[in-house]
Amino acid sequence: MSNIAVIGAGITGITTAYALLQRGYRVTVYDRDRYAAMQTSFANGGQLSASNAEVWNQTSTILKGLKWMFRRDAPLLVNPKPDWHKLSWMAEFCSNIPRYEANTVQTVKLALAAREHLHAWAEAENIVFDHEKRGILHVYTNAKGYDHATRVNRLLTEAGLDRRAVTPEEMREIEPALQDDFVGGYFTPSDSTGDIHKYTRGLADACLRLGAEFRFDTEVQELSHGPGGVAVFHTHGGRGNLSVVRNAGPKEQEVARTEHDGVVVCAGMQSRKLAADVGDRVNIYPVKGYSVTIPLDDQVSIDACPWVSLLDDDAKIVTSRLGEDRMRIAGTAEFNGANRDIRSDRVEPLVAWCRRFFPDVDTEHVIPWAGLRPMMPGMLPRVGSGRKSGVFYNTGHGHLGWTLSPATAELVAERIAASLPVTQARQAEAG
């Protein structure tokens, strides 16, 4: 009977746990928070967007970062303070520029594969998550941005995505709430939106029903590989051997040790440290993103708010309609280390964008949020085996965690099944 630990109860951890449970594994999920989906999977932009799968590894991205470095409201903001991890990550980011096209095509293919699983799982487990299948409309206010989108569209089409150019008149037919002037747009009818927090929590409930053990309020301190599998050292909430004591001193802390046949690291920015514990290099950097949730408390706001999801490529801002009474606006990328502060000068552009394009929506009671996207330098997630047996990864999805995670969860579950097969007795029990 194979017992697999999953570190992290965000969208990648929960989808991984579900994929493993479907294959008959015994699964233990560790998370430092009290509930699933309380970090980066709490309030993202809400898009399930194969159309936003273009990777960022371009010279133009670097030039924009330099240009905007001292503009506090910039869509892309880099803290100029020297930091070795940030500098090494950016050097590796630059080294991936030659792979821009190949990585973009691969990301789109992952996103398309993920759709089938995500929709099927939601239907099978009766997950209600404000899902809107109205497509995603990319909008452009200048010819330069539109021309770049046309070049990107070649890559998206090569990967199998149906995304078509639309005129300003067609854009208003697709979304009548649009009021500003645009030079054109691109529409992907097969993309959709929803509430990532509701989806993740719903799938976590399904995992619980299928027999998963959740250890919440549990901080994983260290991983250790041995001949019998992988040991997880953790504080609080654990039921392992509590005889191991670390950090002895005035604030002595008791650490539990629990053995597992294998482990899947889905721990966001913490994945880098845990990978190092078992001899792997997973160069994840936390890239902060912001969102605001706007309650639609009056009929005027409800009528003025778009139902079709929008992506303003120039401003790097996305919108999603979350049911009748909420609108989510998200965007920006901030390279500032493990900083979770919610800065008003980073939130204000999101509110200003709403006021510009949807002036009748009441923005008096916006709810701001910030999350740290765990991002790999090549913009593709780390999925698969580590150097040592029983160690696996499904992490580093960046801004496309929800869009990609059902597919990557299936990939890592298949890899585990190949190297740590479930016993026949366990398979019979699961069946």
C-alpha positions in Angstrom: 0.0 0.0 0.0 1.7 3.2 -1.2 1.4 6.2 1.1 2.2 9.5 -0.7 2.7 12.9 1.0 1.6 16.0 -0.9 3.2 19.2 0.4 0.8 22.1 -0.2 -3.0 22.4 -0.3 -3.2 25.0 -3.0 -4.6 24.2 -6.5 -1.5 22.2 -7.5 -1.4 20.2 -4.3 -5.2 19.5 -4.3 -5.3 18.5 -7.9 -2.3 16.2 -7.4 -3.9 14.6 -4.3 -7.1 14.0 -6.3 -5.3 12.4 -9.2 -3.4 10.1 -6.9 -6.6 9.1 -5.0 -8.2 8.3 -8.3 -5.4 5.8 -8.9 -5.8 4.2 -5.5 -3.0 5.8 -3.5 -3.2 6.6 0.2 -2.6 10.4 0.4 -1.6 12.7 3.2 -1.7 16.5 2.4 0.3 18.9 4.5 -0.4 22.6 4.6 0.6 25.4 7.0 -2.8 27.1 6.8 -6.0 26.1 8.5 -7.8 25.5 5.3 -7.0 24.6 1.6 -6.4 27.4 -0.9 -5.5 30.2 1.5 -2.4 31.5 -0.3 -1.9 32.0 -4.0 -5.1 30.0 -4.8 -7.3 32.4 -2.8 -8.2 35.3 -5.0 -6.4 35.2 -8.4 -7.8 36.6 -11.6 -10.2 33.7 -12.1 -9.3 32.9 -15.7 -8.8 29.4 -17.1 -6.9 30.9 -20.0 -5.1 28.9 -22.6 -5.1 32.1 -24.6 -2.8 33.7 -21.9 -0.2 31.0 -22.2 2.5 33.1 -23.9 5.6 32.9 -21.8 7.4 36.1 -20.7 10.9 35.2 -21.9 11.4 38.0 -24.4 13.9 40.8 -24.6 10.9 43.3 -24.6 10.0 42.0 -21.1 13.5 42.9 -19.8 13.4 46.3 -21.4 10.0 47.1 -19.9 11.3 46.0 -16.4 14.2 48.4 -16.7 12.0 51.2 -18.0 9.4 50.8 -15.2 11.8 50.0 -12.4 11.2 53.3 -10.6 7.5 53.7 -11.5 5.6 52.4 -8.5 2.4 51.7 -10.4 4.1 49.9 -13.3 2.5 46.7 -14.6 5.9 45.0 -14.1 7.9 46.2 -11.1 11.4 45.0 -10.1 12.8 46.0 -6.7 16.4 47.2 -7.6 17.8 46.1 -4.3 20.5 43.4 -5.0 19.5 39.9 -4.1 21.4 36.8 -5.3 18.4 34.6 -5.7 16.6 37.2 -7.8 19.7 37.9 -9.9 20.3 34.2 -10.6 16.7 33.7 -11.4 16.7 36.6 -13.9 19.9 35.3 -15.5 18.2 32.0 -16.1 15.1 33.8 -17.3 17.3 35.5 -20.0 18.9 32.2 -20.9 15.4 30.9 -21.8 14.7 33.6 -24.4 15.7 31.3 -27.3 13.0 28.8 -26.1 10.2 31.4 -26.1 8.3 29.9 -29.0 8.7 26.3 -28.0 7.8 27.0 -24.4 4.7 29.0 -25.4 3.5 26.1 -27.6 4.1 23.6 -24.8 2.3 25.7 -22.3 -0.8 26.0 -24.6 -0.9 22.2 -25.1 -0.8 21.7 -21.3 -3.6 24.2 -20.8 -5.8 22.5 -23.4 -5.2 19.1 -21.8 -6.0 20.5 -18.4 -9.5 21.7 -19.4 -10.8 18.2 -19.9 -9.8 17.1 -16.4 -10.9 20.3 -14.7 -14.4 20.3 -16.2 -14.8 16.5 -15.7 -13.7 16.7 -12.0 -16.1 19.6 -11.3 -19.0 17.6 -12.8 -18.1 14.4 -11.0 -17.7 16.0 -7.6 -20.6 18.6 -8.0 -18.2 21.5 -7.4 -20.0 24.9 -7.7 -17.4 27.6 -8.4 -19.1 30.5 -10.4 -18.0 28.9 -13.6 -18.7 31.0 -16.7 -18.1 29.5 -20.2 -18.3 32.8 -22.1 -14.8 32.9 -23.5 -11.9 35.4 -22.9 -11.6 38.5 -25.0 -8.1 40.1 -25.3 -8.5 43.9 -25.9 -6.0 46.3 -27.5 -6.0 50.1 -27.3 -3.0 50.6 -29.7 -1.8 49.0 -32.9 1.6 47.9 -31.5 -0.1 45.7 -28.9 -2.5 44.3 -31.5 0.3 43.5 -33.9 2.2 41.6 -31.2 -1.0 39.6 -30.5 -1.2 38.7 -34.1 2.3 37.2 -34.0 1.5 35.4 -30.8 -1.7 34.0 -32.3 0.4 32.0 -34.8 2.0 30.1 -31.9 -1.4 29.6 -30.1 -2.9 28.2 -33.4 0.1 26.0 -33.9 -0.6 24.5 -30.4 -4.2 23.8 -31.3 -6.0 26.8 -29.7 -9.0 28.4 -31.6 -8.5 32.1 -31.0 -9.7 34.6 -33.6 -9.3 38.2 -34.4 -12.3 40.5 -33.8 -13.1 44.0 -34.9 -14.1 46.7 -32.4 -17.7 46.3 -33.6 -17.5 42.5 -33.0 -16.0 43.1 -29.6 -19.0 45.1 -28.5 -21.3 42.4 -29.8 -19.4 39.8 -27.7 -19.4 42.1 -24.6 -22.0 44.9 -24.8 -20.6 46.5 -21.6 -17.4 47.7 -23.3 -17.4 51.4 -23.8 -13.9 52.5 -24.6 -12.2 52.8 -28.0 -10.2 49.8 -29.2 -8.1 49.0 -32.3 -9.2 45.4 -32.1 -9.1 42.2 -30.1 -8.7 38.5 -30.1 -11.5 36.2 -28.8 -11.1 32.6 -27.4 -14.6 31.1 -27.0 -13.3 27.9 -25.3 -11.7 29.7 -22.4 -13.6 30.2 -19.2 -13.6 31.8 -15.7 -14.5 30.9 -12.1 -13.6 31.2 -8.5 -10.3 29.3 -7.9 -10.9 29.3 -4.1 -14.3 27.7 -4.4 -13.0 25.1 -6.9 -10.0 24.1 -4.8 -12.0 23.9 -1.6 -14.6 21.8 -3.4 -12.0 19.4 -4.8 -10.3 19.2 -1.3 -13.7 18.1 0.1 -13.8 15.5 -2.6 -10.3 14.3 -1.6 -11.5 14.0 2.0 -14.4 11.9 0.9 -12.1 9.7 -1.1 -9.9 9.0 2.0 -7.2 11.7 2.0 -5.8 12.7 5.3 -5.3 16.5 5.7 -2.8 17.9 8.2 -3.6 21.6 8.3 -1.9 24.1 10.6 1.2 22.1 9.9 4.5 23.6 8.8 6.8 21.3 6.9 10.3 22.1 8.1 12.4 19.6 6.2 12.4 16.5 3.9 14.9 13.7 4.4 15.4 10.8 1.9 16.2 7.3 3.2 16.1 3.7 2.1 12.5 3.3 3.3 11.2 6.4 1.5 10.9 10.0 2.5 10.6 11.5 6.0 8.6 14.7 6.5 9.6 16.8 9.5 6.8 19.1 10.6 5.6 21.2 13.4 2.1 21.3 15.0 -0.8 19.2 13.8 1.2 16.1 13.1 0.7 12.6 14.5 4.2 11.2 13.8 7.0 10.5 16.1 7.3 13.6 18.3 10.6 12.7 19.9 12.7 14.7 17.4 13.5 18.2 18.7 14.9 21.0 16.5 15.8 24.6 17.2 16.7 23.9 20.8 16.8 27.1 23.0 14.5 29.5 24.7 11.8 28.9 22.0 12.4 25.2 21.8 10.1 23.6 19.2 9.0 20.0 18.9 9.1 18.6 15.4 7.3 15.5 14.3 8.8 12.9 11.8 6.4 11.0 9.5 7.6 8.4 6.9 6.0 8.1 3.5 6.8 6.0 0.5 7.0 9.1 -1.7 6.4 12.8 -1.6 5.1 15.3 -4.1 6.3 18.9 -3.5 3.6 21.4 -4.4 4.6 24.0 -1.9 4.8 27.2 -3.9 7.8 29.4 -3.0 8.8 26.9 -0.3 9.4 24.3 -2.9 12.9 25.6 -3.6 14.0 25.0 0.0 12.4 21.6 0.3 13.9 20.5 -3.0 17.3 21.4 -1.7 16.8 19.2 1.3 16.7 16.1 -1.1 19.4 17.3 -3.5 17.4 19.0 -6.2 17.5 22.5 -7.6 14.1 24.0 -8.2 14.7 27.7 -8.9 11.4 29.1 -8.0 11.0 32.9 -7.4 7.9 34.5 -5.9 6.3 37.0 -8.3 3.6 39.0 -6.5 0.3 39.6 -8.2 -2.6 41.8 -7.0 -6.3 41.6 -7.3 -9.4 43.5 -6.2 -12.8 41.9 -5.7 -15.6 44.4 -6.4 -19.0 43.7 -4.8 -21.8 44.5 -7.2 -24.3 45.9 -4.6 -26.7 47.8 -6.8 -28.5 47.1 -10.1 -26.5 49.8 -12.0 -23.2 48.1 -11.1 -24.6 44.7 -12.0 -25.8 45.9 -15.4 -22.6 47.8 -16.1 -20.2 44.9 -15.3 -19.0 42.6 -18.1 -19.9 38.9 -18.1 -17.2 38.0 -20.7 -13.8 37.8 -19.2 -11.3 40.5 -20.5 -7.6 40.6 -20.7 -6.0 44.0 -21.4 -2.5 43.0 -22.7 -1.2 46.6 -22.6 -2.0 47.1 -18.9 -1.6 43.4 -18.0 -5.0 43.4 -16.3 -7.7 40.7 -16.4 -11.3 40.6 -15.3 -13.7 37.8 -14.3 -17.3 37.9 -13.4 -17.9 35.8 -10.3 -21.6 35.2 -10.3 -24.2 37.9 -10.2 -22.7 40.0 -7.4 -18.9 40.0 -7.8 -16.3 41.2 -10.2 -12.6 40.3 -10.0 -9.9 42.5 -11.5 -6.2 41.3 -11.3 -2.8 42.0 -12.7 0.7 43.3 -12.2 3.9 41.4 -11.6 6.2 42.5 -8.7 9.7 41.0 -8.2 10.2 41.9 -4.5 11.0 38.6 -2.8 8.8 36.9 -0.2 6.9 40.2 0.4 3.1 39.8 0.9 2.4 43.5 1.7 -0.7 44.9 -0.1 0.5 48.3 -1.4 -2.1 50.9 -2.2 0.0 52.2 -5.1 -0.2 48.7 -6.7 -4.0 48.3 -6.1 -5.0 51.8 -7.4 -4.2 51.0 -11.0 -6.7 48.1 -10.9 -9.4 50.3 -9.5 -8.6 53.1 -12.0 -8.8 50.6 -14.9 -12.3 49.6 -13.8 -13.3 53.3 -13.6 -12.0 53.9 -17.0 -13.6 51.0 -18.9 -16.7 50.5 -16.7 -17.4 53.9 -15.1 -20.9 52.9 -13.8 -19.5 50.1 -11.6 -19.4 51.3 -7.9 -15.8 50.8 -6.6 -16.4 52.2 -3.1 -16.0 48.8 -1.3 -13.3 47.0 -3.2 -11.5 44.2 -1.4 -7.7 44.1 -2.2 -5.5 41.0 -2.1 -2.0 40.0 -3.1 -0.5 36.6 -3.7 3.0 35.2 -4.5 3.0 33.3 -7.8 5.7 30.5 -7.7 7.5 31.0 -11.0 10.3 29.0 -12.8 12.7 31.0 -15.0 11.6 29.2 -18.2 7.9 29.8 -17.3 7.1 26.1 -17.4 6.3 24.3 -14.2 8.6 21.7 -12.7 6.7 18.4 -13.1 8.1 14.9 -12.6 10.7 13.0 -10.6 13.6 14.3 -8.5 17.1 12.8 -8.4 16.2 10.4 -5.6 13.6 7.7 -5.7 10.2 8.6 -4.2 10.6 12.4 -4.7 8.4 14.2 -7.2 7.5 17.8 -8.1 4.4 19.6 -9.3 5.2 23.2 -8.7 6.3 26.5 -10.3 3.2 27.2 -12.4 3.5 31.0 -12.1 0.4 32.9 -13.2 -1.2 29.8 -14.8 -1.5 27.6 -11.8 -5.2 26.9 -12.2 -5.1 26.8 -15.9 -2.3 24.1 -16.0 -2.6 22.2 -12.7 -5.1 19.5 -13.7 -2.9 18.4 -16.5 0.3 18.5 -14.5 -1.3 16.6 -11.7 -2.2 13.8 -14.1 1.4 13.8 -15.4 3.0 13.5 -12.0 0.5 10.9 -10.9 1.3 8.8 -14.0 5.0 9.2 -13.2 4.4 8.0 -9.6 2.3 5.1 -10.8 5.2 4.0 -13.0 7.8 4.1 -10.2 5.8 3.4 -7.1 2.8 1.3 -8.2 -0.1 0.7 -5.9 -0.4 -2.8 -4.6 -3.1 -5.0 -6.1 -4.8 -5.1 -2.7 -5.0 -1.4 -2.5 -6.3 -1.2 -6.1 -9.1 -3.6 -5.3 -10.0 -1.6 -2.2 -10.1 1.6 -4.2 -12.2 0.0 -6.9 
